Amino acid sequence: MSSRPCSPLASDKLKKAVLAFSDLVEQYPEKTRKELLQKIELSFDLSPLECAFLDKCLSERGEQEKS
């Protein structure tokens, strides 16, 4: 059995989601990162795996910015 290669479309979708998240953070600084992330996850129809990846990466980024 061969494993399925990573789809370039999935990569593009994640890139667009991260850019949109970044824009939302600038537009709505009063909202929590979690609220904005949930909006992005729904807007881009991300899979549970993609959501977990963004949660991990963007939460770590937020923690680093606070330091």
C-alpha positions as a LaTeX table, in Angstrom:
\begin{tabular}{lrrr}
\hline
Residue & $x$ (\AA) & $y$ (\AA) & $z$ (\AA) \\
\hline
Met1 & 0.00 & 0.00 & 0.00 \\
Ser2 & 1.29 & 3.43 & $-0.85$ \\
Ser3 & 0.67 & 6.46 & 1.27 \\
Arg4 & $-1.14$ & 9.35 & $-0.28$ \\
Pro5 & 1.13 & 12.34 & $-0.97$ \\
Cys6 & 0.31 & 15.66 & 0.59 \\
Ser7 & $-1.99$ & 17.57 & $-1.69$ \\
Pro8 & $-0.75$ & 20.97 & $-2.88$ \\
Leu9 & $-4.34$ & 22.20 & $-2.58$ \\
Ala10 & $-4.39$ & 21.40 & 1.11 \\
Ser11 & $-1.18$ & 23.33 & 1.52 \\
Asp12 & $-2.64$ & 26.33 & $-0.31$ \\
Lys13 & $-5.76$ & 26.17 & 1.82 \\
Leu14 & $-3.68$ & 26.27 & 5.01 \\
Lys15 & $-1.58$ & 29.16 & 3.70 \\
Lys16 & $-4.71$ & 31.14 & 2.91 \\
Ala17 & $-6.17$ & 30.31 & 6.32 \\
Val18 & $-3.02$ & 31.55 & 8.09 \\
Leu19 & $-3.04$ & 34.78 & 6.09 \\
Ala20 & $-6.72$ & 35.33 & 6.83 \\
Phe21 & $-6.09$ & 34.64 & 10.52 \\
Ser22 & $-3.29$ & 37.21 & 10.52 \\
Asp23 & $-5.62$ & 39.79 & 8.98 \\
Leu24 & $-8.31$ & 39.07 & 11.57 \\
Val25 & $-5.83$ & 39.45 & 14.43 \\
Glu26 & $-5.00$ & 42.93 & 13.13 \\
Gln27 & $-8.65$ & 43.87 & 12.53 \\
Tyr28 & $-10.00$ & 42.55 & 15.83 \\
Pro29 & $-7.33$ & 42.85 & 18.53 \\
Glu30 & $-10.01$ & 42.68 & 21.22 \\
Lys31 & $-11.00$ & 39.12 & 20.27 \\
Thr32 & $-9.14$ & 36.09 & 21.55 \\
Arg33 & $-6.96$ & 34.06 & 19.22 \\
Lys34 & $-9.22$ & 31.07 & 19.89 \\
Glu35 & $-12.33$ & 32.96 & 18.70 \\
Leu36 & $-10.59$ & 34.10 & 15.54 \\
Leu37 & $-9.15$ & 30.67 & 14.90 \\
Gln38 & $-12.59$ & 29.07 & 15.15 \\
Lys39 & $-13.91$ & 31.55 & 12.60 \\
Ile40 & $-11.06$ & 30.69 & 10.20 \\
Glu41 & $-11.54$ & 26.95 & 10.69 \\
Leu42 & $-15.20$ & 27.25 & 9.70 \\
Ser43 & $-14.61$ & 29.70 & 6.86 \\
Phe44 & $-12.02$ & 27.49 & 5.18 \\
Asp45 & $-13.78$ & 24.19 & 5.95 \\
Leu46 & $-10.64$ & 22.74 & 7.48 \\
Ser47 & $-10.34$ & 19.09 & 8.44 \\
Pro48 & $-9.88$ & 18.14 & 12.11 \\
Leu49 & $-6.21$ & 17.44 & 11.41 \\
Glu50 & $-5.73$ & 20.85 & 9.78 \\
Cys51 & $-7.53$ & 22.50 & 12.71 \\
Ala52 & $-5.28$ & 20.75 & 15.21 \\
Phe53 & $-2.21$ & 21.83 & 13.24 \\
Leu54 & $-3.31$ & 25.47 & 13.18 \\
Asp55 & $-4.30$ & 25.38 & 16.86 \\
Lys56 & $-0.84$ & 24.14 & 17.78 \\
Cys57 & 1.14 & 26.44 & 15.49 \\
Leu58 & $-0.81$ & 29.62 & 16.06 \\
Ser59 & $-1.12$ & 29.11 & 19.81 \\
Glu60 & 2.65 & 28.66 & 20.08 \\
Arg61 & 3.14 & 31.80 & 18.01 \\
Gly62 & 0.88 & 33.74 & 20.34 \\
Glu63 & 2.76 & 32.49 & 23.38 \\
Gln64 & 6.07 & 33.58 & 21.85 \\
Glu65 & 4.73 & 37.07 & 21.12 \\
Lys66 & 3.67 & 37.50 & 24.76 \\
Ser67 & 7.22 & 36.80 & 26.01 \\
\hline
\end{tabular}
